[in-house]
Amino acid sequence: MRKRTRGVVGVAVGAVVTAAVAAGASAVVSSGDGTDQKQPSPTAAAAGTTTPGDIDGDGYADLGVGAPDGTVSAKSKAGYVGVTYGAKAGVDTGRHSTLSQASPGIPGTPEAGDHFGSAVLRGDVDGDGYGDLIVAANYEAIGDAKRAGSVTVVFGAKDGLSDDAIAFHAPKATAYALFGDTMAVGDYNHDGRDDIAISDGTEVQVVNGAADLRETATPKMTSVTPPGGGAGTEHLSSGDINGDGFADLVTVAYQDDPADEGTLGVLPGSSGGLQNTSLGEDEPLPFASYRAVVGDINGDGKDDVVMDTGFTDGPDDARLRTYPGTVEGLDTAHPVNWTGKAQNGIASRLADINGDGHDDLVVSDTDAEAPGGYNDAGAITVLKGTEDWLTDAGAQTFSLDTEGVPGDMAGGDWFGDAISPADYNGDGKPDLAVGVPNRTEGAGAVALLYAGADGLTAEGSALIGPGDLGSPADDAAFGKELSGPATK
């Protein structure tokens, strides 16, 4: 079997936060008080809605940057998450913090090789209107179980991330299960609170959101078996496939090990939470390592699924294929095969970047060459969504070689390794945070690209590194994970 290998790649935020983050030393990080931060976004205020990823409830999405290889309290690869906040002019690095297991209120202790920040998702799990961060430490040992993995939820508040947090692991800690490495977030029971779905290696454990979750030291979990699963779960995503208002869980799993084939399936949400019976027909896959990217491409109010093997030896008609969402589930009998120019890289995210009601596909090509032929510099391409599905007409490509984007394109940077679409400047359209985790000899960076009238633009773009957030830089892999929506 050919299997894609995933690399492993403050916090009371008030006026000033002090967190132990560097090698045995303390670093002071400021949350700042610039004029933009506390002004609610006019777009969000007019809509009367909560902005996804908005930790402090000011109408601007905020950004968590996973640095799973970062050194904390002199512990190599203990890992941390850098946090910075959105504002009218875009992400404001003057207001930031560094979140780790050495931060006030965060359960656990930094240990070498834990990789805290190996996954970072966003959601409002207690339904208070403030976004929360869900952070994995996929190599954390639980008792004698090495690399069993754990998940930490840090709750948002008016002034940013609070010092309220809970941490938990699988009901049965299993060595090398990497609990938290594969997660999704969605409101599966439609109660106004996001739920967390986490693979424990074979089954999926679900933690339901609750108003008192921050007071629950060990949250209750219910388990579901993904369609075709039993031996392993490769991928989880969330979306409303049938348009009934309940988030559904999209899974890619396999039932034999080693896995030569996989299964794409959907577990439907309901008033009772995720159901164990598939929504619609399951789809057999030639590989288990497909990535399911979820969004509404044709604008019919039902989420679709784009599949991409990421392998050059995959079947031609399956390298970039869309399964439409319908009231019965995914239309596996009538998939839409990509007919445009062959795309290098893998399907990464769906988001309506140009605001036309159709989600656009971001394709990440971390192998893209830099000028001079240097490999693995990286680039992203945005394919537009239409009522007739994806098209490469008007496609946009961005890299650190794009005019107006700060920085320079260098081999080995891995630009595009992580993508987080969110409305960081409050104009009603998702911008893109792009991880560059191997830049500057492994310190890492994040590029910010903002949405314009007709799609992404280099205007106002920024490149931020760990130093901009007061975070440790040496071999941190800063940008390996970004606080994205419910797709891993």
BELSUL-V560003 format. One record per pair of residues at least 12 apart in sequence whose C-alpha atoms are under 6 Angstrom apart, sorted by the first residue. I is the first residue (numbers start at 0). J is the second residue. If there is no record, write none. Layout:
BEGIN
i->I j->J
i->I j->J
END
This chain:
BEGIN
i->0 j->259
i->2 j->288
i->7 j->117
i->8 j->67
i->8 j->479
i->9 j->96
i->9 j->97
i->9 j->98
i->10 j->98
i->10 j->102
i->10 j->103
i->10 j->162
i->11 j->161
i->11 j->162
i->12 j->159
i->12 j->160
i->13 j->158
i->14 j->30
i->15 j->29
i->15 j->30
i->16 j->28
i->18 j->102
i->19 j->101
i->20 j->71
i->20 j->72
i->21 j->71
i->21 j->72
i->21 j->471
i->22 j->71
i->22 j->72
i->22 j->73
i->23 j->72
i->23 j->73
i->28 j->96
i->28 j->469
i->30 j->94
i->30 j->95
i->31 j->93
i->31 j->94
i->35 j->86
i->35 j->87
i->36 j->86
i->39 j->57
i->39 j->58
i->40 j->58
i->40 j->425
i->42 j->427
i->43 j->58
i->52 j->121
i->52 j->130
i->53 j->130
i->54 j->129
i->54 j->130
i->54 j->155
i->54 j->159
i->55 j->129
i->55 j->156
i->55 j->157
i->55 j->158
i->55 j->159
i->56 j->129
i->59 j->85
i->59 j->86
i->59 j->423
i->59 j->424
i->59 j->425
i->60 j->85
i->60 j->422
i->60 j->423
i->61 j->84
i->61 j->85
i->62 j->82
i->62 j->83
i->63 j->81
i->63 j->82
i->63 j->481
i->63 j->482
i->64 j->80
i->64 j->81
i->64 j->478
i->64 j->481
i->65 j->80
i->65 j->116
i->65 j->477
i->65 j->478
i->65 j->479
i->65 j->480
i->65 j->481
i->66 j->78
i->66 j->79
i->66 j->80
i->66 j->116
i->66 j->475
i->66 j->476
i->66 j->477
i->67 j->79
i->67 j->114
i->67 j->115
i->67 j->116
i->67 j->117
i->68 j->114
i->68 j->475
i->68 j->476
i->69 j->475
i->74 j->110
i->74 j->111
i->75 j->111
i->76 j->111
i->76 j->112
i->76 j->114
i->77 j->109
i->77 j->110
i->77 j->111
i->77 j->112
i->77 j->113
i->77 j->114
i->78 j->114
i->78 j->115
i->78 j->116
i->79 j->98
i->79 j->99
i->79 j->115
i->79 j->116
i->80 j->97
i->80 j->98
i->80 j->116
i->81 j->97
i->82 j->95
i->82 j->96
i->83 j->95
i->85 j->423
i->85 j->424
i->86 j->424
i->87 j->424
i->88 j->424
i->89 j->423
i->89 j->424
i->95 j->468
i->104 j->162
i->104 j->163
i->105 j->164
i->113 j->136
i->113 j->138
i->113 j->139
i->114 j->136
i->114 j->138
i->115 j->135
i->115 j->136
i->116 j->134
i->116 j->135
i->116 j->136
i->117 j->135
i->117 j->136
i->118 j->134
i->118 j->135
i->118 j->480
i->119 j->133
i->119 j->134
i->119 j->481
i->119 j->482
i->120 j->132
i->120 j->133
i->120 j->482
i->120 j->483
i->121 j->482
i->122 j->193
i->123 j->193
i->124 j->192
i->124 j->193
i->124 j->208
i->125 j->192
i->125 j->208
i->125 j->209
i->125 j->210
i->126 j->191
i->126 j->192
i->129 j->155
i->129 j->156
i->130 j->155
i->131 j->153
i->131 j->154
i->131 j->155
i->132 j->152
i->132 j->153
i->133 j->151
i->133 j->152
i->134 j->150
i->134 j->151
i->135 j->149
i->135 j->150
i->135 j->179
i->136 j->148
i->136 j->149
i->137 j->177
i->137 j->178
i->137 j->179
i->137 j->180
i->144 j->173
i->144 j->174
i->145 j->174
i->146 j->174
i->146 j->175
i->146 j->177
i->147 j->172
i->147 j->173
i->147 j->174
i->147 j->175
i->147 j->176
i->147 j->177
i->147 j->178
i->148 j->177
i->148 j->178
i->149 j->167
i->149 j->168
i->149 j->178
i->150 j->166
i->150 j->167
i->150 j->179
i->151 j->165
i->151 j->166
i->152 j->164
i->152 j->165
i->165 j->216
i->176 j->200
i->178 j->199
i->179 j->197
i->181 j->198
i->182 j->196
i->182 j->197
i->183 j->196
i->183 j->235
i->183 j->236
i->183 j->485
i->183 j->486
i->184 j->485
i->185 j->237
i->185 j->246
i->186 j->246
i->187 j->245
i->187 j->246
i->187 j->268
i->187 j->272
i->187 j->273
i->188 j->268
i->188 j->269
i->188 j->270
i->188 j->271
i->188 j->272
i->189 j->245
i->192 j->208
i->193 j->208
i->194 j->206
i->194 j->207
i->194 j->208
i->200 j->231
i->201 j->229
i->201 j->230
i->201 j->231
i->202 j->223
i->202 j->224
i->203 j->222
i->203 j->223
i->204 j->220
i->204 j->221
i->204 j->222
i->205 j->220
i->205 j->221
i->206 j->220
i->223 j->275
i->226 j->264
i->227 j->252
i->227 j->253
i->227 j->254
i->227 j->262
i->228 j->252
i->228 j->253
i->228 j->254
i->229 j->254
i->230 j->253
i->230 j->254
i->230 j->255
i->231 j->252
i->231 j->253
i->232 j->252
i->233 j->251
i->233 j->252
i->234 j->250
i->234 j->251
i->235 j->249
i->235 j->250
i->236 j->248
i->236 j->249
i->236 j->485
i->236 j->486
i->237 j->249
i->237 j->485
i->238 j->302
i->239 j->302
i->240 j->301
i->240 j->302
i->240 j->324
i->241 j->301
i->241 j->324
i->241 j->325
i->241 j->326
i->241 j->328
i->242 j->300
i->242 j->301
i->245 j->268
i->246 j->268
i->247 j->266
i->247 j->267
i->247 j->268
i->248 j->265
i->248 j->266
i->249 j->264
i->249 j->265
i->250 j->263
i->250 j->264
i->251 j->263
i->259 j->286
i->260 j->284
i->260 j->285
i->260 j->286
i->260 j->287
i->261 j->284
i->261 j->286
i->261 j->287
i->262 j->282
i->262 j->283
i->262 j->284
i->263 j->281
i->263 j->282
i->264 j->281
i->265 j->277
i->265 j->278
i->266 j->278
i->278 j->328
i->279 j->327
i->279 j->328
i->289 j->307
i->289 j->308
i->290 j->306
i->290 j->307
i->291 j->305
i->291 j->306
i->292 j->304
i->292 j->305
i->294 j->349
i->295 j->358
i->296 j->357
i->296 j->358
i->296 j->384
i->296 j->388
i->297 j->357
i->297 j->385
i->297 j->386
i->297 j->388
i->298 j->356
i->298 j->357
i->301 j->324
i->302 j->324
i->303 j->322
i->303 j->323
i->303 j->324
i->304 j->321
i->304 j->322
i->305 j->320
i->305 j->321
i->306 j->319
i->306 j->320
i->307 j->319
i->307 j->346
i->309 j->345
i->316 j->336
i->319 j->337
i->320 j->335
i->320 j->336
i->320 j->337
i->321 j->334
i->321 j->335
i->322 j->334
i->343 j->364
i->344 j->363
i->344 j->364
i->345 j->362
i->345 j->363
i->346 j->362
i->347 j->361
i->347 j->362
i->348 j->360
i->348 j->361
i->352 j->428
i->352 j->429
i->352 j->454
i->353 j->453
i->353 j->454
i->354 j->428
i->357 j->384
i->357 j->385
i->358 j->384
i->359 j->382
i->359 j->383
i->359 j->384
i->360 j->381
i->360 j->382
i->361 j->380
i->361 j->381
i->362 j->379
i->362 j->380
i->363 j->379
i->363 j->415
i->364 j->377
i->364 j->378
i->364 j->379
i->365 j->377
i->365 j->413
i->365 j->414
i->365 j->415
i->369 j->408
i->369 j->409
i->369 j->410
i->373 j->410
i->374 j->410
i->375 j->410
i->375 j->411
i->375 j->413
i->376 j->409
i->376 j->410
i->376 j->411
i->376 j->412
i->376 j->413
i->377 j->413
i->377 j->414
i->378 j->397
i->378 j->398
i->378 j->414
i->379 j->396
i->379 j->397
i->380 j->395
i->380 j->396
i->381 j->394
i->381 j->395
i->382 j->394
i->403 j->457
i->404 j->457
i->404 j->460
i->405 j->462
i->412 j->435
i->412 j->437
i->412 j->438
i->413 j->435
i->414 j->434
i->414 j->435
i->415 j->433
i->415 j->434
i->416 j->434
i->417 j->433
i->417 j->434
i->417 j->480
i->418 j->432
i->418 j->433
i->419 j->431
i->419 j->432
i->419 j->481
i->419 j->483
i->430 j->448
i->430 j->449
i->430 j->450
i->431 j->447
i->431 j->448
i->432 j->446
i->432 j->447
i->433 j->445
i->433 j->446
i->434 j->478
i->434 j->479
i->435 j->478
i->436 j->476
i->436 j->477
i->436 j->478
i->436 j->479
i->437 j->476
i->441 j->474
i->441 j->476
i->442 j->472
i->442 j->473
i->442 j->474
i->442 j->475
i->442 j->476
i->443 j->476
i->443 j->477
i->443 j->478
i->444 j->463
i->444 j->464
i->444 j->477
i->444 j->478
i->445 j->462
i->445 j->463
i->445 j->478
i->446 j->461
i->446 j->462
i->447 j->460
i->447 j->461
i->448 j->460
END
